[in-house]
Amino acid sequence: MKKILLLIGLLTFASFSGCGYKEGVSTASAKSYLYFTGHTDDALVSIDKGTKFSVDNGKNNQYAVKPGKHIIEIYKNDSLITKREIFVSDGISKEIEVQ
């Protein structure tokens, strides 16, 4: 009888320990954001010498980038009008003014 109770106790303990508490830290992926203000009509933007793309004006139009240092180039009529080196921290939105 003692052996059966001991076996039941061990099986109960083993089943509860298998469903135990999981420890760890979960973090979101690192992202930062850029948004453009000013005269964005007909402006094309290149980030880190990448493909040029048009941007929309305002804080509601944000573009995700990795945190860190970036080179922003702004073109109008195929002419480079602005070239800036910026640094953005994780989770930060940075304004880039187009003139």
TAJO-V168838 format. One record per pair of residues at least 4 apart in sequence whose ideal C-beta (glycine too) atoms are under 8 Angstrom apart, sorted by the first residue. I is the first residue (numbers start at 1). J is the second residue. Records with the same first field share a line. If there is no record, write none. Layout:
# TAJO-V168838
I = J ; J
This chain:
# TAJO-V168838
1 = 5
2 = 6
3 = 7
4 = 8
5 = 9
6 = 10
7 = 11
8 = 12
9 = 13
10 = 14
11 = 15
12 = 16
13 = 17
14 = 18
15 = 19
16 = 20
30 = 66 ; 67 ; 90 ; 91
31 = 64 ; 65 ; 66 ; 67 ; 90 ; 91
32 = 64 ; 65 ; 66 ; 67 ; 88 ; 89 ; 90 ; 91 ; 92 ; 93 ; 94
33 = 62 ; 63 ; 64 ; 65 ; 88 ; 92 ; 93 ; 94
34 = 47 ; 62 ; 63 ; 65 ; 72 ; 88 ; 93 ; 94 ; 95 ; 96
35 = 58 ; 59 ; 60 ; 61 ; 62 ; 63 ; 93 ; 94 ; 95 ; 96
36 = 40 ; 43 ; 45 ; 55 ; 56 ; 57 ; 61 ; 95 ; 96 ; 97 ; 98
37 = 57 ; 58 ; 59 ; 95 ; 96 ; 97 ; 98
38 = 57 ; 97 ; 98 ; 99
39 = 43 ; 98 ; 99
40 = 54 ; 55 ; 56 ; 57 ; 98
42 = 76 ; 77
43 = 54 ; 55 ; 74 ; 75 ; 76 ; 81 ; 98
44 = 52 ; 53 ; 54 ; 74 ; 75 ; 76
45 = 52 ; 53 ; 54 ; 55 ; 72 ; 73 ; 74 ; 75 ; 96
46 = 50 ; 51 ; 52 ; 53 ; 72 ; 73 ; 75
47 = 63 ; 65 ; 70 ; 71 ; 72 ; 73
48 = 70 ; 71
49 = 71 ; 73
52 = 75
55 = 61 ; 63 ; 98
56 = 61
57 = 61
59 = 93 ; 95
62 = 93
65 = 70 ; 88
67 = 88 ; 89 ; 90 ; 91 ; 92
68 = 87 ; 88
69 = 85 ; 86 ; 87
70 = 85 ; 86 ; 87 ; 88
71 = 83 ; 84 ; 85 ; 86
72 = 82 ; 83 ; 84 ; 85 ; 86 ; 96
73 = 80 ; 82 ; 83
74 = 80 ; 81 ; 82 ; 83 ; 96 ; 98
75 = 79 ; 80 ; 81
76 = 81
81 = 98 ; 99
82 = 98 ; 99
84 = 96
86 = 94 ; 96
88 = 92 ; 94
